[in-house]
Amino acid sequence: MMHHKFLQIISAFVFLIFSQTAAYAAEAFTFDHSHSYVLFKIKHFGFSDQVGKWYIYGQVTLDKDKPENSKVVATIKLNDLVTGLPELDKHLKEKNFFNVPQFPTATFVSDKVDVINDKSAKVRGMLTMRGVSKPVVLDVTLNKVGLNPVTEQNTVGFNAKTMLKRSDFGMTSFLPGLSDEVEINISVEANQPKANQTKEKVGTDHVS
């Protein structure tokens, strides 16, 4: 009888510890590839702004109790570049620019999040492209955290922007006519697999 009671107490204790740990654990969300992209804009000899786009892959880990501990990892398959002009796509994938045959991907891995308020943060990390890694700061705006009415998955959406110098990554062709500074705009929807969703569905528009 005493042995049975002891096992009940231990089981209850283990369940309590596990439940509390799960409640405060950070949650992982996978990028929805069809709704997550990077858009670049560059000045073309001062006459016009030219743009290109990639749909991207990645994961964001949200710590709602300590948002400064949140993380993001993103991958761009550079061969997926779309400008709307097939000949320009081919040109930009060649050695003078992205050199896709030698460097098929670019990656961003965050290493610090500076929370500004419940809607915005500066996300710092390393961008690796063409074999070169450089620190980058993203100005991030949280759009929404909630249940996606189409997929019925917990979803987080955010926008981000930054400026890069292409020469930092070895792309120096046609400088300075083709501008060195490149404007980057990012938009992401990331979903939590249904199997991993907490019983209490997310229904707020912020993480803090």
Secondary structure, 3 states (H helix, E strand, C coil): CHHHHHHHHHHHHHHHHHHHHHHHCCEEEEECHHHCEEEEEEEECCCEEEEEEEECEEEEEECCCCHHHCEEEEEEEHHHCECCCHHHHHHHCCCCCCCCCCCCEEEEEEEEEEECCCCEEEEEEEEEECCEEEEEEEEEEEEEEEECCCCCCEEEEEEEEEEEEHHHHCCCCCCCCECCEEEEEEEEEEECCHHHCCCCCCCCCCCC
